[in-house]
Amino acid sequence: MRKRKIIKSKNMTEIYDSLFIRSYQGHGKKPRLPRRKPTAEEVKKNNLRMAKAKLRMLIDNNFREDDYYLTLTFKKELAPDESKKAIQKFVRDLRKQYRRVEKELKYIYIAEEKGRLHFHMLVNREIELTTSLMRKLWPYGFTEIKYYRGAAEDAIAMAEYFTKERNIENDNSERIFKRTWVKSNNVHPPEEKVKVMKATEWRREVNVPQGYYMDKDSYIEGVNNAGYPFRFYRLIKIRGPMIE
């Protein structure tokens, strides 16, 4: 039998197919490959891959074109506990600004620790963030305000960037911020469902629905640790008017 996991956000759908009973050839059952224990490096890479997958879908599902992309830096280096207090106070004070106009703050941020620690943050655009307001909210150093472009490709690129330090750090490195990212409670996960199909429904070709294209760079085939084949691919919604 084939199991298909479908994860759908606003602008993309990710599909993971796996066989958990191998298909038949003639009258005999084709044995699966031997189960094996992954290496520590493989576990690390798989954890990073899953973190990127979760983050890009959270970004795509919760943030839209022209939401804010903030960078918060420090004029002078602070002790780890002080830097944590600074970003927590910024979030509290920013939330108060939203509540004044009866809006709800939504955010995801990461701490980049290469060089002097600084923060990157995605924020829903419900109020106008001016230079003077940001100076009041973040008196510790400098701020930069950009706009998030809102396409699936942007969510993919941002998730890659937000997890880049996790990709290069060694296992013995000590990070101030242990979590890869921090998010508000109102950041909602994408829709997820699992379908079970007959093994005969496993098709080599990918069915791309109208209005989407397949990200060819995303396509992966292999054998999982249980010894069964799998494949993964991503479908991205085409932006702009459709041409018949």
C-alpha positions as CSV (number, residue, x, y, z in Angstrom):
1,M,0.0,0.0,0.0
2,R,1.0,3.6,-0.5
3,K,0.8,6.3,2.0
4,R,0.6,9.9,0.8
5,K,1.1,12.8,3.2
6,I,-0.2,16.2,1.8
7,I,0.8,19.4,3.4
8,K,-0.9,22.5,2.0
9,S,-0.3,26.1,2.7
10,K,-1.5,29.3,0.9
11,N,0.9,29.1,-2.0
12,M,2.3,25.6,-2.1
13,T,1.6,22.0,-1.5
14,E,4.3,19.5,-0.4
15,I,3.7,15.8,-1.0
16,Y,5.5,12.8,0.6
17,D,4.8,9.4,-0.9
18,S,6.0,6.2,0.8
19,L,5.3,2.5,0.3
20,F,4.8,0.5,3.5
21,I,3.9,-2.8,1.7
22,R,6.0,-3.5,-1.3
23,S,4.2,-4.2,-4.6
24,Y,4.0,-7.7,-6.0
25,Q,5.9,-9.1,-8.9
26,G,4.4,-12.3,-10.3
27,H,3.2,-14.5,-7.4
28,G,5.9,-13.5,-4.9
29,K,6.2,-10.5,-2.7
30,K,9.2,-8.4,-3.4
31,P,11.1,-8.1,-0.1
32,R,12.0,-4.7,1.2
33,L,15.6,-3.6,1.7
34,P,17.1,-4.3,5.1
35,R,16.2,-1.8,7.9
36,R,19.2,0.2,8.9
37,K,20.1,2.6,11.7
38,P,20.9,6.1,10.4
39,T,24.3,7.7,11.2
40,A,24.5,10.7,13.5
41,E,25.2,12.9,10.5
42,E,22.2,11.6,8.7
43,V,20.0,12.3,11.7
44,K,21.3,15.8,11.9
45,K,20.7,16.4,8.2
46,N,17.2,14.9,8.5
47,N,16.3,17.1,11.5
48,L,17.5,20.2,9.6
49,R,15.5,19.2,6.5
50,M,12.3,18.8,8.7
51,A,13.0,22.1,10.4
52,K,13.2,23.9,7.0
53,A,10.1,22.1,5.8
54,K,8.1,23.1,8.9
55,L,9.4,26.7,8.8
56,R,8.7,27.4,5.1
57,M,5.2,26.2,5.4
58,L,4.6,28.2,8.5
59,I,5.9,31.3,6.8
60,D,3.8,30.7,3.6
61,N,0.7,29.9,5.5
62,N,0.8,33.0,7.8
63,F,2.5,35.9,6.1
64,R,1.5,37.8,2.9
65,E,2.9,40.3,0.5
66,D,4.1,43.5,2.1
67,D,4.2,42.2,5.6
68,Y,7.3,43.4,7.5
69,Y,10.7,41.8,7.5
70,L,12.7,43.4,10.3
71,T,16.3,43.3,11.3
72,L,17.2,44.3,14.8
73,T,20.8,44.9,15.8
74,F,22.8,46.1,18.8
75,K,25.1,49.0,19.1
76,K,27.1,47.2,21.7
77,E,27.2,43.5,22.6
78,L,25.0,42.5,25.5
79,A,25.2,39.6,27.9
80,P,23.0,36.6,26.7
81,D,20.3,37.1,29.3
82,E,20.1,40.8,28.4
83,S,19.8,40.2,24.7
84,K,16.9,37.8,25.4
85,K,15.2,40.4,27.6
86,A,15.6,43.0,24.8
87,I,13.8,40.9,22.2
88,Q,11.1,39.9,24.6
89,K,10.5,43.5,25.6
90,F,10.4,44.5,21.9
91,V,7.7,41.9,21.3
92,R,5.6,43.0,24.3
93,D,5.8,46.7,23.3
94,L,5.0,46.0,19.7
95,R,2.0,43.9,20.7
96,K,0.8,46.9,22.7
97,Q,1.0,49.0,19.6
98,Y,-1.2,46.5,17.7
99,R,-3.7,46.3,20.5
100,R,-4.2,50.1,20.5
101,V,-5.8,49.7,17.1
102,E,-7.5,46.4,18.0
103,K,-5.2,44.3,15.9
104,E,-3.3,41.1,16.7
105,L,0.4,40.8,16.4
106,K,1.8,37.8,14.5
107,Y,5.5,37.0,14.2
108,I,8.3,34.6,13.7
109,Y,11.9,35.6,14.6
110,I,15.3,34.0,14.7
111,A,18.5,35.0,16.5
112,E,21.5,35.1,14.2
113,E,24.6,34.6,16.3
114,K,27.3,34.6,13.7
115,G,29.3,37.8,14.5
116,R,27.5,40.1,16.8
117,L,24.0,38.7,17.8
118,H,21.1,40.2,15.9
119,F,17.5,39.3,15.1
120,H,15.5,38.8,11.9
121,M,11.7,38.9,12.3
122,L,8.6,38.5,10.1
123,V,5.7,40.6,11.3
124,N,2.1,40.9,10.0
125,R,1.5,44.4,8.7
126,E,-1.5,45.7,10.6
127,I,0.0,49.1,11.6
128,E,2.5,51.5,10.0
129,L,6.0,50.9,11.4
130,T,7.9,54.2,11.1
131,T,11.5,55.0,11.8
132,S,10.7,57.0,14.9
133,L,8.4,54.3,16.3
134,M,11.0,51.6,15.7
135,R,13.6,53.8,17.5
136,K,11.4,53.9,20.5
137,L,10.6,50.2,20.4
138,W,14.2,49.2,19.9
139,P,16.6,51.6,21.7
140,Y,19.4,49.1,21.7
141,G,20.8,49.8,18.3
142,F,19.8,49.9,14.7
143,T,16.7,48.6,12.8
144,E,15.9,47.9,9.2
145,I,12.4,47.6,7.7
146,K,11.8,45.7,4.5
147,Y,8.7,44.1,2.9
148,Y,8.1,40.4,2.6
149,R,7.3,39.6,-1.1
150,G,4.8,36.9,-0.2
151,A,5.5,34.2,-2.9
152,A,6.1,30.6,-2.1
153,E,9.6,31.0,-3.5
154,D,10.2,33.7,-0.9
155,A,9.0,31.5,2.0
156,I,11.4,28.8,0.8
157,A,14.3,31.2,0.5
158,M,13.6,32.8,3.9
159,A,13.4,29.3,5.7
160,E,16.8,28.5,4.1
161,Y,18.2,31.8,5.4
162,F,16.7,31.5,8.9
163,T,18.2,28.0,9.4
164,K,21.6,28.6,7.8
165,E,23.5,28.7,11.1
166,R,22.0,25.3,12.0
167,N,23.4,23.9,8.8
168,I,27.0,25.0,9.4
169,E,27.3,24.7,13.2
170,N,29.1,21.7,14.7
171,D,27.5,19.5,17.3
172,N,29.6,21.0,20.1
173,S,28.7,24.6,19.4
174,E,27.0,26.5,22.2
175,R,24.1,28.8,21.1
176,I,22.5,31.4,23.2
177,F,19.1,30.8,21.6
178,K,18.5,27.0,21.5
179,R,15.3,27.1,19.5
180,T,15.8,27.5,15.7
181,W,12.9,30.1,15.7
182,V,10.4,31.7,18.0
183,K,6.8,32.3,16.9
184,S,3.6,33.8,18.3
185,N,0.8,31.4,19.3
186,N,-1.4,32.7,16.5
187,V,1.0,31.4,13.8
188,H,-1.1,28.5,12.4
189,P,0.2,25.3,10.9
190,P,-0.7,24.4,7.3
191,E,-3.4,21.9,6.5
192,E,-2.1,18.3,6.6
193,K,-3.8,15.1,5.7
194,V,-2.8,11.5,4.9
195,K,-4.3,9.3,2.2
196,V,-3.8,5.5,1.9
197,M,-3.8,4.2,-1.7
198,K,-3.3,1.0,-3.5
199,A,0.3,0.2,-4.4
200,T,-0.8,0.0,-8.0
201,E,-1.6,3.7,-7.8
202,W,2.1,4.6,-7.5
203,R,2.9,6.5,-10.7
204,R,6.2,7.6,-11.9
205,E,4.9,10.8,-13.3
206,V,3.6,13.6,-11.0
207,N,0.1,14.9,-11.5
208,V,0.4,18.7,-11.5
209,P,-3.0,20.4,-11.0
210,Q,-4.0,23.5,-13.0
211,G,-2.6,26.7,-11.6
212,Y,0.5,25.1,-10.1
213,Y,3.9,24.1,-11.3
214,M,6.3,21.4,-9.9
215,D,9.5,22.7,-8.3
216,K,11.9,20.3,-10.0
217,D,14.7,21.1,-7.6
218,S,12.4,19.7,-4.8
219,Y,12.0,16.3,-6.2
220,I,13.7,13.5,-4.2
221,E,13.5,9.7,-4.5
222,G,15.1,7.3,-2.1
223,V,14.7,4.5,0.5
224,N,13.8,5.3,4.0
225,N,15.2,3.8,7.2
226,A,12.5,1.1,7.2
227,G,13.7,-0.1,3.8
228,Y,10.8,1.2,1.7
229,P,11.0,3.6,-1.2
230,F,9.7,7.1,-0.9
231,R,9.5,10.3,-2.9
232,F,9.0,14.0,-2.1
233,Y,8.0,16.9,-4.3
234,R,6.6,20.4,-4.1
235,L,3.9,22.1,-6.1
236,I,3.9,25.9,-6.2
237,K,0.9,28.1,-7.1
238,I,1.5,30.2,-10.2
239,R,1.2,33.9,-9.4
240,G,-0.7,36.4,-11.6
241,P,-3.6,35.9,-14.0
242,M,-3.8,32.5,-15.6
243,I,-3.6,32.4,-19.5
244,E,-5.9,29.9,-21.1
